[in-house]
Amino acid sequence: MRRKDTSPRAQQQKPKRKRLELTEEQECEIKEAFDLFDAEQTMSISYHELKVILRALGFEVRKSEVVQLAR
């Protein structure tokens, strides 16, 4: 059995996740979709608004599932 190398050097060599960049058009589409569901125009989505979104997308979710997603 091999022991895992936990030295600082081994930790530095972990591959970094490549950050995905959105195009300007994609950003606009996301903003438009967000605005449709931000009914109170608070620049955030409440528990209730998230539940409405998920149901509009065809998901039947329980309160506990929505609460977990909202964290």
C-alpha positions in Angstrom: 0.0 0.0 0.0 1.4 3.4 -1.0 1.2 6.3 1.3 -0.4 9.5 0.0 2.2 12.3 -0.5 0.9 15.3 1.6 4.0 17.5 1.3 3.4 21.2 0.4 5.1 20.6 -3.0 2.7 17.7 -3.9 -0.3 19.9 -2.9 0.9 22.7 -5.1 1.1 20.5 -8.1 -2.6 19.7 -8.1 -4.2 20.6 -11.5 -6.2 23.7 -11.3 -9.8 23.8 -12.6 -10.1 25.8 -15.7 -12.6 28.6 -15.2 -15.3 28.7 -17.9 -15.8 32.1 -19.5 -19.2 33.2 -20.6 -19.8 35.1 -23.8 -21.5 38.5 -23.5 -24.6 37.0 -25.2 -24.7 34.1 -22.6 -24.4 36.6 -19.8 -27.3 38.6 -21.2 -29.4 35.5 -21.5 -28.7 34.4 -18.0 -29.5 37.9 -16.7 -32.8 37.9 -18.6 -33.8 34.5 -17.2 -32.8 35.6 -13.7 -34.9 38.8 -14.0 -37.9 36.8 -15.0 -37.9 34.9 -11.7 -36.7 37.7 -9.4 -40.3 38.8 -8.9 -39.4 41.2 -6.1 -36.5 42.7 -8.0 -34.1 42.2 -5.0 -31.2 41.0 -7.1 -31.5 37.6 -5.3 -33.9 34.7 -5.5 -35.9 33.7 -2.5 -36.8 30.2 -1.4 -40.3 30.7 -2.9 -38.9 32.1 -6.2 -36.5 29.1 -6.4 -39.4 26.7 -5.9 -41.4 28.5 -8.6 -38.4 28.2 -11.0 -37.9 24.5 -10.4 -41.6 23.8 -10.8 -41.6 25.8 -14.1 -38.8 23.6 -15.3 -40.9 20.5 -14.5 -39.3 19.5 -11.3 -41.6 18.3 -8.4 -39.5 19.2 -5.4 -40.1 19.0 -1.7 -39.4 21.8 0.7 -36.4 20.1 2.1 -34.9 19.8 -1.4 -35.4 23.5 -2.1 -33.9 24.5 1.2 -30.9 22.3 0.5 -30.4 23.9 -2.9 -30.8 27.4 -1.5 -27.8 27.0 0.9 
